Amino acid sequence: MPYLLALLMAASLFSTASFASIPTSCDNNTDCIEVGRWDIGIALGYGNKTNPLKDYEDIPLYAVPTLAYYGDSWFFDNGNIGYTLTEGENYTVNLITTFSNDSAFFHRWDPSNIFLLNADGSHGAVAPLASPMTTRNTPDPKSIGELENRNFTYLGGVETFIYTRFGIVHATVAHDILDVHGGMESRLKWLYNIPLDRWNFEFAAVLDWKSEEVVDYYYGVRASESLYWNQAYQAESALNKSIEFTGQYVLTENWNLLFVARYTDIADEIANSPLLDKDYTSTYFVSAAYRF
């Protein structure tokens, strides 16, 4: 039951749905972006993201910017660049670029930590509290030394939106275009939006697949870090599962209150890595958001 309650509290910060058929007038829809104009905003408040990496601190959240522009075909959305290939009344297909979100656990100022994407994204890290190798006079062969750098990368691929009366289905397939790890990621997300006067509620469920190359690069153990775990832990492809919630209350034309929560169940193939001490990560953020 506690696990179920945690799932029900889950979250995604700003929905990254890249709708090509965007209305020319947004009225009070806080997720809407008008074609041909920049959408700039800042959310100020307090939140936290748990970091599943062992000996790494959780990430406090205080300010989250948003920056987006949608033209007739091209769009920029919080660091993501895309181009609409085709669209119809019930679907949209885009070429897109997006961030790798796994590097965010290792780097505090990773772009995913700044924009809090899809999330689907989640986010952030600080330096480890201590290295097990430096706290013992006799090294333990199962201890892990200082970690090598896990680099940020950019993904490129195709996304599809299918609009139904039961919500929106968003599917993405993307590959590492910077050849940092050479892996692939795929995401299937279902979103359901409930507008109630000044309130707007969005619920989402996400399946996030990562190839073996992605898992090994970020969560595998290098020989320089531990010879034992380099052999003992073998990376495999993995499927993370998330539930997300976003609640907004419109105060004025420019101001709204925002509450975000996300819970991700980390796949066993990743959670079994000796770099982790949690099999989940959760995010919440409560703020006042201003749109310029």
N, C-alpha and C positions, 0 to 999 in steps of 0.2 A: 504493500500500500504506500509506504513512503516513496518508493520508486515511481509509482503512478502519479502521486501528487507532484513530484518533481517534474515529471514529464508535462503535466498540465500547466506548470508555471513557465513553460519554455518560451524562447523568443528570437526575433530577428529585428535588427535596428531599422534601417530604412529599406523598404521593399525595393529590390533591384529589378523588378519586372520591367523589361524594356519594350513597352507597347509601341508599336509603330503607328497604330490607328489612334493617335492621341487627339482628344477633342480640342477645338480651337479656343474654348472657354472652360476654365476649370471650376468656377464657382467656389464651393466650400470643400472640394475634394483635396485633402492635404497631400495625397499621393500623386496628384495630377501635375503634369508639366506641360505647359503650353508650347506648341511648335514655334520655333523661331525666336525664342527668348531664353536667356540664361536663368537658371533656377539656382539661387545661392542662399544658403541658410546656415545657421549654427544652433546646436542644441547644447545648453549649459545645465549641468545637474550633477548627479552622482550615480555611480554604478560600479560593477566589479565583474571581472571575468576570471574564472578559475583556470589555472595553468596546470595541465596534467603532468608536466615534466617534473621529475624528481629534483628536489633542491632548488626549484625555481619559484619565485614568488608569484602570487596572483597579480592581476593587472587592474589598478583602479582606473575608473573612467570619469572624466570631468567635463570634457568638451568634445563634441563630435560635429565636424563640418559636413556640409553636403554641397556639391557643385555638379550641375548637369546642364546639358544643352541638347535639344532634339531638333534637327532639321527635317527636311522632307524624306531623306534616306539615311544620312549619317547622324550619329549621335555620340555624345560623350556623357558618361554617367559615373560620377565618383571614381574617376581613374580608368574606367572601362571604355573602350572605343568600339563602335559597331557600325554595321551597314546592313540595311534591310534589303534582302534579296527578293522576297515576295511576300505578299500579304493578301488576305481575303477577309471576309466578314467574320470568320471563326478561327483564323489562324494567322501567325506571323512567323517568318523564318529570317534570322539574322546571322551574318558573320560577326563574330565578337572576339575581343580580347578581354582577359580577366586576370586577377591576381591568383597566385598560389597562396592559400591561407595557412598551410602548415608551417611556413617559415615564420609566421607571426608569433609562434610559441617561443622562438629562439631570439627574436629581435624586437625590442620595445617599440621602435619607430618604424616597423614594417607598415607599408601602405594599408594593409588590411586592418591594422590597429587604429589607424587614423580615421578611415572611412567606415569601419565596422560593417563591411559588406556581408554579405552572405556567407554572407554568410555565411550570408550563408556562409557568411561569414563570419568569424570570431577571432579572439585576437589578443596578442601581445605577450611580452615577456620582459623580464629584467635579468640582470646577471645572477648566476646561481649563488645561493647563500654560502655554500661551502663545497669544497671538493673532497670526496671521501679519501682520495690518495694523500691528502695533506693532513689528515687527522689521526694517522696511525704511524707508529714507528716501524712496524712490520707490515709491508703492503699485503693486502688480501688479494689473491688472484682473481676473485670475483668482483673486486671494486672497479669503478670506472674512473679514469683520469679526466683531465680537462677535455671538454668536447671540442672537436674541430668545428669550423664554421659551417652552418647550414644556410645556403644562400637563398635569397629571394629569386623568384622567377616569374615570367609572364606566360600565360596560357593563351592559345588561339584556337578557335574552333567554330562550331555552329550551334545555335540555340533555336528552339521552336517553342512558341506559345500556342496553346489550344484553349479557346475561350468557350466555356460551357455554362449552362445554368447552374451547375453544381460547383462552380469555381474555375480556376485557371490551372492548367497543367503546363509546367515549364520543364523542358528537357534540354540538357546541354552535354555536348561531347567536346573536349578540348585537349590539346597536346602542348607539351613544353616547347615553346618556340625559341627559347634562349639556350636550349640544350644543356640546362643545368643538371637535370636528372634523366631527361629523355623519356619521361613517363607520360601517362594519360590519366585524365580524370573525367568522370561522367556524373551528372546530377539529374535526379528526377524530383521535382517539387510540385506539390499541390497547394494552392492558395485559395482561401475563401474569405471574402470581405463582407462585413456587415455594417452598413452606415445607419446610424440612428440619430437623426437631428444633428446636433453638434458633435456627437460621438462617432468614431470610426474604429471598428475592431477588425483585425486581420489575423487569421489562424493559418498555419502552414505545417505540412509534414514533408520531410526531406529524406531522400536516400542519396548518399554521397559515396560513390565508388572511386577507389584509388588503385592504380596499377602497382605491381610489385616494385617497379623502379621508384615510384614516389615513396612508398612505405620504406624501402631500404635506404633511400637517400636521407630522409629526415629522421627515421626512428631506428635504423640499423646501427650497429656499433662498429666503428672503424678499428682496425688492428692497433693503431696508435693509442686508442682509448682503453681497450681491454682485449687482450688476446683470447681470454676465456669466452667472453660474450660475443666476440666476433665470430666464433665457431658455434656457440650454443644457441644463439638467436638467429633464425633464418627468416627473412622477411617474405611475406606473401601479399597478394592483392587483398584489399579490405573494403568493407561496406559499413560506413558510419550511418547512424539513424538519428534524426533530430525532429523535435517538435518546437514550433516557434509561435510567439504571440506578440502583436503590436497593438497598443491602445492609444488613441489620440483624442483630445478634446479641443475643439476650436474655440479660442478665446476672442480673437479679433481677426481681421484680414491677414495680419502678419504673425500673430502669436498663437501658439497652441501648446498644450501640455502633452507630454509623450511618456509612455511607459513601454519598455521593451524587455522581453525575456526569451531566453533560448536554452534548451537543454539538448546536449548531444551525447548519445551513447556510443562510445568509441569501440570499434570492432576489436574482437579478441586478438586478431592478427597484429594490431597496433598496440593494444593494451599489454600484451605479453612482452613487449620490449622492455629491457631493464632501464631504459631512460625514463619510463613513466612510473608513477606511483598512484595514478587514478585511472579508472576506466570510463571517465566521463569528463565533460567540461560544460559549465553553465555560465550564462551571461545575463545580467540585468542592468537596466539603465533607466533612471527616472529624471526627467528634465523639463525645462521650459525651452521650446524651440522657436526661433525667429526666422522668418523668410523675408529676404530683402526684395 
